[in-house]
Amino acid sequence: MSSSSVTIASPGASRTAVGPRVASLLRLDFYRLFHTPAFYIMLLISALIPALLVATSGSDASGVAGTNQAVVYTNAWQLIESAGGSTAGANPLDFGGYANINMVFIFAGLLMAIFISHDYMSGFVKSIFTVHSRKVDYVISKTTIGIFGGVGMILTYLLGTIVAGILAGTSFEADVAGLIFCILAKMFLMGAFCSLFLAVSVFFREKLWLTIVFTFLIGMLLYPAASVATLGSTVMTAFGCLIAGTVAAVAIGCASTLILTRRDLT
């Protein structure tokens, strides 16, 4: 992944011009994102997972005898979420409960881990704050990039689900409104997850392996939270996820800003 030589802001720029500075950082980060192979790899994996799940339909997903019954997909939308949500929260050993669209939340965290650790390893963070000193602008830009990448993964997973369902000949019968609100709710929750993964990334900085480990652990721990949006979701479910995602993004974003402010960047 290569850094751009685009000028972020002049040293004499007004410190009150928050909008232009954030916009310039966003332009630079989007440029870097679209030139990052990991972004396209995550999108490809998200699109292929539904096909892999259909291919293994009927096998014991846990590998632990007596843990769960074989997962059989008779309806394509089961690849996204069940009507009652994931069973992973009730039984962590039921790995079949993790086999749905909620995996992309972890993938979004991995993308942020790679993206931000490269910022530290390449010296980009130190140079960016030399001419662009507001830590909150960095947090806003990275959170936006994470949400964009995460939503992109949700959409590619949805596309992969449709293709896999057609090829496997599964049913597409569903409550259309519930399905739409389910997808929207998961997109809204991406703000909460990405802000949390950002905090983990700026805490561990260039230690990519530690960031990846904790991203996986936190993602698995919070898996049931992503499952609140089921195929039976309503407009209130989506609205609740929007409020929760926004509040969490702001609150955890403040924590990330504090981490950046208190810790040495070298």
N, C-alpha and C positions, 0 to 999 in steps of 0.2 A: 504494500500500500504506500503510495507516494504522497508527500505533502505538497501543497500548492504554494506558489510564491506570490499569491494574490495579496495585496496590501489590505490589512484589516481596518486600520484607522490611523490617522496621523497622530503623533504624540500630543499635539496641541488641541486635539478634538475636544469638544465640550463634554464634561462628564455627565451632563444632564441629557445628552442625546442618546438615550437608551435604545430607542427604536432603530436608528441607523446602524448602531454598533451590533445589535442582535441580528439585524438583517444581513450585515456583512459576514458575521460568523456563520449564520445559517447557509449563506451561499457557498462559503468555503467548505463547510461540513458536508453539504449535499454533493458538492463536486468530489470530495474525497470518498464519500459513501459510494457513489456511482463508479468509482475507480477502485473499489475494494472487492477483490474476488470472494471474500468470505460472505458478503451480502448476497451475491448470486448463488453461492453454494447453499446458504440457508434457505433461500427461496426454492431452489430445486429440491432440497430435502423435504421441505414442507409440502411440495406438490406430489412427491413420490410416496410419502408415508401412507396415504389412503390406499394406494395400490398394494403396498406391502401388507397392510392390515387385512385387506380383502383376500390376499393370497394365503395368509395364515389363518383365515377364518375356520373355526372348528377345532383349532389346537388349543392346548392349555397354555395360556399366556404367562402364567406365573412360574411354571416349572417346579412348583412345590406341590407335592401330592396332597390332595384334600383341601387345597387353599381356595380354589374357585372352579367353577364349571368352565367348560370350553366356550370360547367367545365365538358366536356365530352371527354374522352380519346378514340379515335378511332385508334390511332397509338401508339405503345409502346414507341417510342422515344419522344413523347410529355411529358413523365414523366421526361425526362432529360432536355429538353429545346425546346422552340418553334423556328420556323424558324426566327421569328422577335425578339426574346428575351423576357424577362419577362415583364409583364405589371405593375409590382410592382412600378417601378420608376415613371410612369405616374400617378398612382393612388395608394397611400399607403394603402388605405382601401380595395383594391382588393386583399384579402388574397389568392385568387386563383393564383395570380401572383407569390406567394412565393412557390407554390407547385411544386418544381422541384429539380434537383440535387444541386442547389446552397445552399440549407439548410445545406449541409455538411460543408460548410465553417464556419458556426456558431458552429456546433458540434465540429469541430477541435479547435475552440477557447475555447469551454467549457472544452475540454480535457486538453488544456494547462493551463487553469485556475485552474483546480483540481490538475494537476501535480505540478505546480509551487507553489501554495499556500501550498501544503504539504511540499515542500522544506523548506518554511519559518516556518511553524508550528512545524515541526520536528527538526528544527535546522540544517538541512542538508546544507543550503546555507552558514551559518556561518562556519561550519566545513570544507566545500569544499574549501572555500577561504583561510582557514588557511594553507592548503598545496598546493593550486592550485589558486594562487592569481589573475590570469588574468581574469577580468570580461568578456572580449570579447570571451574567450573560452566557458564560460557558455552560452553566448548568441548564439554562433554558434551551440553548442550542443542542446540547447532547441529548436532553430528554426528548426534544422534538424529533431528532434523528432516530432515536430508539423507537418512539411511537410510530413513526413513518415506516421503519423497517418491520416492526411487529405487525402493523395493519397489513402491510404487503404480504407477509407470511400467512396471515389469516385468509387473505383473498386467494393466494396460490393454493393453500390447503383446500379451500372451498372448491376451486377449479379442479384440483386433483380428485376430490371426492366425487364430483359430477362425472368426470371421465372414468374413474374406477367403477362407479355404479353402473354406468352404461355398458362398459366392457364385461362386467360380471353379471349383468342382467338383474340386478337387485331392484327392489321397489323404490320409488321416489315419493310415495304417498306421505304427506306431512301436513301439519297445520302451518300454512305458509306464513301467517302473521307471527306465530311463535318462532319459526325458524329465522325470520328476518330480525326480530327483536333479540333473539339469542346471539346472532352474529354481531349486531350493533352493540349489545351489552359487553361482549368480549372485547370489541374494539375500544370501548370506553374504559374498560379495566386495564388496558395496556398502559395507560398513563401511570397508574399506581405501581405496576410491576416494573416498568422501565425506570421510574424514579428511584425505586428501591435498588435495582441492579446498578444504577448509576452511582448511588452512595457506596455500594460494595466496591465498585471499580475504582473510584477516586480514593477510597480508603487503602486498598492494596496497591494502587498505582501500577508500577511496571511489573509487579509479581503476578503475571498472567495465570500461572497454574493455581495459585491460591484463589484468585478471582473466579476461575472456572469452577473450582471445587465448591466454593460457597454459593455460587450462582445455582449450581445443581441442587445443593442442599436446601436453599431457600425456596427454589422453584418447586421442589418436591413437597416441602412443608406447607406451602401456600396453594398447592394444587386444588384442594377442596374449595378455596375461595374463588377460583376461576370457574368452578362448576356450579356456582349459584345461578349462572345463566344457562338454563336448560332449553330443550326444544319446546317447553311449555311456557316460555317467557312471555311477558306482557309489556306494554309500554311503560308501566311502572317499574318493571325489572330493569329495562334499559335506562330509564331516568335515574333510578337508584344507583346503578353502576356508573353513570355519568357523574353524579354528585360525588360518589365514593372515590372514583378515579381522579377527579379534579382536586378534591381536598387532600388526598394522599400525595398526589404529585406536588402540590404546593408545600405541604408540610415536610415531606422527605426531601424536596428540593432545597428547602431552607437548611436542612441538616447537611446536605451535600455542600452547600455554599459555606457553611461553618467549617466543615472538614477542610475544604480548600483554603480557607482563610487562616486556619490555625496551624496547618501542617506546612513544613518547608517543601517547596516544589522541586528541589534538587535531589 
